Amino acid sequence: MKEIIRFRAVPMPESDHLSEPAPSALPSPKRSIFYGAAIYFIIGVIPFVNKLNLYGIGMVLCGGFTAYHYIKTHKLFLSYWEVFRISVTATLLGCLALDALQLLLFGGYVARLLYDIAVSIVVGGLSGIISASIARRAFRGAPPS
């Protein structure tokens, strides 16, 4: 009986071997997550730039940069679920840090904070998936369309 093993990432086809790393062998995404969360936090804290965040540009940049940085740094093709997980983690970290700061300084409504968290999950995850698709095409040598 054949045993089917699913891995979440495969190495980029730079070498001739096509071995796939085990999920426990994946590099840690902590650095990429913190970079993405810092982008979101900085866009939200600076008052003039915060007006841009009204349209979700901070969430899009956070999720997209996190996925692109992780793929580029470790040269891995991640599954879309892994990219979604990493991007959402970064976006939520940035959102929670920004909401905690705003809550401490100005007070606020819990409904507004929950809305920010829900939108961060959706927008951050989707932008991470889109950035992963762009990164895959860029690293394979195909022109992005």
C-alpha positions as CSV (number, residue, x, y, z in Angstrom):
1,M,0.0,0.0,0.0
2,K,1.4,3.4,-1.0
3,E,1.7,6.0,1.6
4,I,1.0,9.5,0.4
5,I,2.9,12.3,2.1
6,R,2.0,15.9,1.5
7,F,4.6,18.6,2.0
8,R,3.9,22.3,2.2
9,A,6.9,23.6,0.4
10,V,9.2,22.5,-2.4
11,P,12.6,24.0,-3.2
12,M,13.1,26.2,-6.2
13,P,14.3,24.3,-9.3
14,E,17.8,25.6,-9.2
15,S,19.4,22.2,-8.8
16,D,18.7,18.9,-10.4
17,H,17.3,17.2,-7.4
18,L,13.6,17.6,-6.6
19,S,13.6,16.6,-3.0
20,E,11.0,18.2,-0.8
21,P,11.7,19.4,2.7
22,A,9.5,18.1,5.5
23,P,7.2,20.6,7.1
24,S,9.3,20.7,10.2
25,A,12.3,21.6,8.1
26,L,10.8,24.8,6.9
27,P,12.7,27.9,8.0
28,S,11.1,30.1,10.5
29,P,9.1,33.0,9.1
30,K,9.6,35.2,12.2
31,R,11.8,37.8,10.6
32,S,9.4,38.2,7.6
33,I,6.4,38.4,9.9
34,F,8.1,41.1,12.1
35,Y,9.1,43.1,9.0
36,G,5.6,43.0,7.6
37,A,4.0,44.0,11.0
38,A,6.5,46.9,11.3
39,I,5.3,48.2,7.9
40,Y,1.7,48.1,8.9
41,F,2.5,49.7,12.3
42,I,4.5,52.5,10.8
43,I,1.9,53.3,8.2
44,G,-0.7,53.4,11.0
45,V,1.2,55.5,13.4
46,I,2.4,58.3,11.2
47,P,-0.5,60.7,11.1
48,F,-0.2,61.8,7.5
49,V,0.5,58.3,6.2
50,N,-2.4,57.0,8.3
51,K,-4.8,58.6,5.8
52,L,-3.4,56.2,3.2
53,N,-4.2,53.3,5.6
54,L,-7.9,54.3,5.3
55,Y,-8.0,52.3,2.1
56,G,-6.2,49.3,3.5
57,I,-2.8,50.0,1.9
58,G,-1.0,49.1,5.1
59,M,-2.7,45.7,5.2
60,V,-1.9,45.1,1.5
61,L,1.7,46.1,1.9
62,C,2.1,44.1,5.1
63,G,0.7,40.8,3.8
64,G,2.3,41.2,0.4
65,F,5.8,42.1,1.7
66,T,5.7,39.3,4.3
67,A,5.0,36.6,1.7
68,Y,7.4,38.0,-0.9
69,H,10.2,38.5,1.6
70,Y,9.9,34.9,3.0
71,I,9.8,33.4,-0.5
72,K,12.7,35.5,-1.7
73,T,14.9,34.9,1.4
74,H,14.4,31.2,1.7
75,K,13.9,30.4,-2.0
76,L,10.9,28.2,-1.4
77,F,7.7,27.6,-3.3
78,L,5.1,27.6,-0.5
79,S,1.6,26.4,-0.7
80,Y,-1.1,29.0,-0.8
81,W,-2.2,27.9,2.7
82,E,1.2,28.5,4.2
83,V,1.5,31.9,2.5
84,F,-2.0,32.8,3.8
85,R,-1.0,31.8,7.3
86,I,2.2,33.8,7.3
87,S,0.6,36.9,5.8
88,V,-2.4,36.8,8.2
89,T,-0.1,36.4,11.2
90,A,2.0,39.4,10.2
91,T,-1.1,41.5,9.4
92,L,-2.8,40.6,12.7
93,L,0.4,41.3,14.7
94,G,0.6,44.8,13.1
95,C,-3.1,45.4,13.6
96,L,-3.1,44.4,17.2
97,A,0.0,46.5,18.0
98,L,-1.5,49.5,16.3
99,D,-4.9,49.0,18.0
100,A,-3.3,48.5,21.4
101,L,-1.4,51.8,21.0
102,Q,-4.5,53.6,19.9
103,L,-6.5,52.1,22.7
104,L,-4.0,53.2,25.3
105,L,-3.6,56.7,23.9
106,F,-7.1,57.6,22.9
107,G,-9.5,54.9,24.0
108,G,-11.8,53.4,21.5
109,Y,-14.7,51.2,20.7
110,V,-14.3,47.4,20.8
111,A,-16.5,47.1,17.6
112,R,-14.0,49.2,15.7
113,L,-11.1,47.0,16.9
114,L,-12.9,43.8,15.9
115,Y,-13.7,45.3,12.5
116,D,-9.9,46.1,12.0
117,I,-9.0,42.5,13.0
118,A,-11.6,41.0,10.6
119,V,-10.5,43.2,7.7
120,S,-6.9,42.5,8.4
121,I,-7.4,38.7,8.1
122,V,-9.1,39.0,4.8
123,V,-7.0,41.7,3.1
124,G,-3.6,40.6,4.5
125,G,-4.2,36.9,3.5
126,L,-5.3,37.7,0.0
127,S,-2.5,40.2,-0.6
128,G,0.0,37.5,0.6
129,I,-1.4,35.0,-1.9
130,I,-1.2,37.5,-4.7
131,S,2.4,38.3,-3.8
132,A,3.3,34.7,-3.7
133,S,1.9,34.2,-7.2
134,I,4.0,37.1,-8.4
135,A,7.1,35.8,-6.6
136,R,6.7,32.4,-8.1
137,R,6.6,33.8,-11.6
138,A,9.5,36.1,-11.0
139,F,11.7,33.4,-9.7
140,R,10.8,31.0,-12.5
141,G,11.8,33.6,-15.0
142,A,8.4,34.1,-16.5
143,P,7.3,37.7,-17.1
144,P,4.7,38.7,-14.6
145,S,1.4,39.4,-16.3
